[in-house]
């Protein structure tokens, strides 16, 4: 499996047979729109920095788009879309978002969307049980911040965690960088990678690994 970050909350997840794109953004946030192709597109919510569906090209005629809660299966890829709040006031400020779990190549990848809840509910925690690789927002203001994200990571306890939705060069949205989160995770100064290439047999066992990805246009 290959995981590529494009900035903000946008990722490409490539397995042997399928390509999944999550939360494509619009260039008005200051970042260059990435060139994206997908068999399956996941959209956590309708804000422009997460739902620019038009830039995703499909290799075939049938692009599967998931933007509602539920369980889905496409060609051996199992996806669960889980309801969550975009703020810590039960959605009263910014409404709802989706979190996703994706099961493929005997691993579970979770993308927490624009999670604003500072704590998971018991039901959400149960649905996120068994996550191997966690993609978590850390920039604050519109999502949980670095300190809050670290608590949620400890609750889920993945083998690998990848921060997202934080300040990077060019981004015009005013959010924090990833430093607070990296400090909480004991990963200050970790070297950024172009992408994460991982197989189940290579998942860390003893300690959780924090992976920082370079944004790829």
Secondary structure as GFF3:
##gff-version 3
##sequence-region A 1 217
A	DSSP	beta_strand	2	7	.	.	.	ID=ss1
A	DSSP	beta_strand	10	14	.	.	.	ID=ss2
A	DSSP	beta_strand	19	22	.	.	.	ID=ss3
A	DSSP	three_ten_helix	27	29	.	.	.	ID=ss4
A	DSSP	beta_strand	36	37	.	.	.	ID=ss5
A	DSSP	beta_strand	40	42	.	.	.	ID=ss6
A	DSSP	three_ten_helix	53	55	.	.	.	ID=ss7
A	DSSP	beta_strand	56	57	.	.	.	ID=ss8
A	DSSP	beta_strand	64	66	.	.	.	ID=ss9
A	DSSP	beta_strand	70	74	.	.	.	ID=ss10
A	DSSP	beta_strand	77	85	.	.	.	ID=ss11
A	DSSP	beta_strand	96	104	.	.	.	ID=ss12
A	DSSP	beta_strand	107	111	.	.	.	ID=ss13
A	DSSP	alpha_helix	122	127	.	.	.	ID=ss14
A	DSSP	beta_strand	133	137	.	.	.	ID=ss15
A	DSSP	alpha_helix	146	156	.	.	.	ID=ss16
A	DSSP	beta_strand	160	164	.	.	.	ID=ss17
A	DSSP	alpha_helix	179	184	.	.	.	ID=ss18
A	DSSP	beta_strand	196	197	.	.	.	ID=ss19
A	DSSP	three_ten_helix	200	202	.	.	.	ID=ss20
A	DSSP	beta_strand	209	211	.	.	.	ID=ss21
###
